[in-house]
């Protein structure tokens, strides 16, 4: 426990130190700008009077003009020249790769088939003591294609896939993609209404599930909620005789059927539009209550996986450790894509384990590993052992590594390079940090800030409402000014296309129109960021009602609806509150209950059955009334600022204990939360 308190102090000190270092660095660099100008002038004099090169004289004349007009621009241009040249080389290579596959009509299945034939005996996926080679993965995917072709599935149909991480997971959806069938990757944590809605919103024509989730299917069937569609059960060989993994009545034994199934060869690509066809539905922001199915096309998959590969300079002989779930973009596309598109071996793990993370990396000789921000904090919270540095990792990449723990993480675990990636599953506001810049989510070269589709717009930080000029156009933020991150939509380019959701009405809500000119369209990321004078971007916060907890986006209105239906009260608001030493914001619900009649035991049961773990509020506050604005809007911000502070609040506050039951928050628990020793 003392070690955890020490880590918390280190994080606060690291955060302060990080800010001081950034400010000091900028001050020093700005002082160098004057010296840089003197050097340019001297060089100009030399080239103009001592050199016959008219071109050289012209170059320095342009630089001098820029210096006199905007010394900060010239300073930033020179300071980032090496970074930008490196990024430009990689970005051009990526775009050539995408252009070739787009025009050739290549799908993910076509790309994988080429790799499998060139390295058939190489391990494609490894998990625990099992492995599947490229040849075996290709054969399995073609058997899946053959089987479901005989079942009558056709191009454009959708199949829902509910399964925990296993070697066969990517092969199943890739086999379906050979037929032009879209696979909806269902979050295996979803239950009840959320799960049912995920199946319905995708308009699934069939349902595949892993036998480890038998109880989930039995619950849907018992409540007569499962749509009337064919159900296919996949059971691992070693589990077929284990109680609880018997064949579900009415289901087809998919694993048994595939053993005798003939493979269906993948037809050669002939139509250019194949690359832009739908491949997957990945559930994003709406995964609490009412999920939203983001459309992933083949070209979008290629961009996300190959973009990471090219921009971070991964190699085919890399071994990538991927402990993330395969139904999400990070693990299921950016992670799995390293094998499917780039020929690397990917090591999977059924469930992340902080204790076994470094042991796995060492055991499998991994050279690259994936992370999300919470994962890094869990690793830092483990007791130190010398074995934690006995690995071959040269790079860790992912999203959400907090600046406050970045340097501490790198030093403790001896990780040479960090590749921080920013991007939404369905969005086009894509950034990447390839220079180990502490805290940065990515950068855009200063000379390309009006060309690259990513922009930062001024907005009201409290409401997220965009501010506009006298002409009704949005206003770009200056360096150091927080604003809303948006991405210009251009369907012709993989980098800036927006394919939206399966539900078109949800798609329109994410778009901003007439931003800088009449007719232009931008994707609203919902994130507040800050850009510095060197073009680096830093994440600040989420706008609106959505907050992030346990690596998931939690949409508060959907949680509010479930609570309101449960307790039968008119007013209930849900918001995120900050807990010291913990990433993201924990959910907190405020319920109007002047007579204190809410049955916490019953509410606990309802929330366990209706919401995945990350969406359940950690705190519940009962109060007499919720403050409102003059227009009768509920004031969430005031409640969020008050948080769960027992020293200043008289209202009863309940805390979600490890057994899933809400009990009144005690002083000892409160002190543990504040000290960072509550085990979160």
Phi, psi and omega in degrees: 000321178297326179295321179296320179295323178296319179298320180298316177298319179299321182295317179295315178298320181296321179296314179296316181297320180299314180297319179295320180295318179298314181296317180297318180297316180295320179299315180295318182292325179292327176293331180286342182299320179298315178296324178297318178297318178300318179296318180295319179297315179298318179295321179298314178301316181298311185290328181285324187251340184245000184227142182272358184283110179292326180296314180298319179297320180295318180301311182288333174295319178297316179298320180294319179298318178296320181297316181292327182276319183213084181298328179295321179296315180295318178302311181294322180300316181289318183293333184251009185301313182296317178299314186288326177294316178298315180295321181296317178301314182290321181293321177294318178298319178298314183293327175295319177300313182291321181297317181298316182284329177294311181289333179275357179069031182283132171260174176300320180297321178294316179298318181293321180299320177299315179296315183298323180285334180275338180215064188297327185266358179286145177293128177270304177232143178231138178211121185056240181255016180247156178209155176229129181280170178298320179295318180293320179294320178296316180298316180297316181296323179288330173293320177300316179299316180297317182296311185283340171295319178290337178280353175097006178291144183231167179306133179095344175291162179234140176238130177274132182241114179243106188199142174281168183302130175204164183301325186279349186306305181294329181294326182294308182289331178291323176296319177297325181293336176300330180271357186081015179273135180271137177252127175268113182275100186277133175298121185288355176271348184288147179219163171056229186298322180298316179295314181299317180295323180299322179289317184288320184294334177275354183054049185294137177264349178203164185224125177246132178222154175274143185298340178293345179250028181305318183297329179293315179293319180299324179294318178296318181292319181299326180267007180054042181256339184290127178301157182279077180227157178299142180241132181238131183251130177250123181234131176296149182307312186289350182255357186296331180262003181274132178304140182096350180245018178294162181293129178295132179305128180090350181270156176265134179282094185292316182298321179290320181295325183289338181295330181250002184285140174280141180288144176254115183295145179282123179293150180295148179288135181226333183256130182298329183289351179302321183296336182260009178284157181291138181245308186222158161248122178244127186277129187237219194327324185276021184285014170243113177085288181234093183293155174245132183265106179282137181277125175246114176274169176300318181292325177295318177300315179301317182296314184292316182284312180290328177301315177296317182299312184285315186290330180260004176057049171288162181238157180296329182273007175290150171247117188257126178268120184234092180269014186266154180296148186272359177269357179254164181298315185301306182279321188275343179239299182293330178276302181299328181298337177297331177272313187293326185250332191245353173084009178277156172276132180246125179265122182258158172221136184300319180213136181301138177224116178297324181295323186258000185303304184287329176296318178296315180300320180288317183298321184261007180055045181289142177251344180221145178221152177261156177213163157235164188306316181297323180301317181297321179292322177299321179294320179294333182283349180283151176299143182288136171221147180300333182295343181293343177254004179271067181221173180247016182297131172251348183205138166236134181228154181165208180218149173092017177283116185291141177302328184294336181242000185303302184296320179298319180296314182297317181292313186294320186257006175053052177263115186296321186224141175241129175248098181274127183245139174237134176170143177270153180306313184263353190269177179234013178271077189259130178222157178209140180257109183252009187241010182063024178292115186299124175089345184278139177268357179153188180206161171229129178307140186296333179282350183244014186291338176263356180260313179295140190294351183274131179224158175242123186250144177293140178204167175285118186294336181279319184257341184080004181287133183289142176263143185231158180274188184295336180272359180087013180261153178289162186242129176288143178282149172276162176305135180088357182255125181288141179200180182274129179276127179226162178228131181290134183270124175221101185296347181282342185242138179296328183293326189237012178286151176230116184259352172070211185242166175299325175270110186298330180294326176292327180297315184297329181294338182268001185254144174245131184245153179056050184285304178248337180209159182296127177097347179283156184226135179231147174273132180269111182286335184079009183247140173266129180226168175232138177245135179266182186290345179267000178092005177279141179253143179230130180289138179247306183189169173272147174263165175071207187270348184275133173229168187247131180213132180058034178078008182237149173274130181247117179271111191295325183298326181287325176292320178301320182297319181293317180295316181299317178296329182285312187268348176069026180255155184286315187249126175207130177233146179237139183207170179261141177235145181276135174246131181306138174070017182232135177290152176073194179231133178279147180287141175221132180249133174250122184241130176285115183207074184299332182264001177055054182260355183298129178274102185293328178295316179293318178299321178300316181295316182297315182292325177296324182275345186250336186233146172292162186306318185290342183267349181284128179303137178282332180232148172228128181245128176260128182216166185286322178203157179257129181299145182233160174275179179295337178262019174069018175277139180289135182271091178288325187299319179297317180295320179296321179294326178288328175061224182240030187290103181292338182284343183236349182252137178265343181292146175292135179238131181252147185239137180281108181280171184297336180275006177083012183246138177277127174228156184299133182292125180264168182296320181294318177297319180299316179296323178295319178297317181291330182272352181078023182246019183273000178081020179277000000 
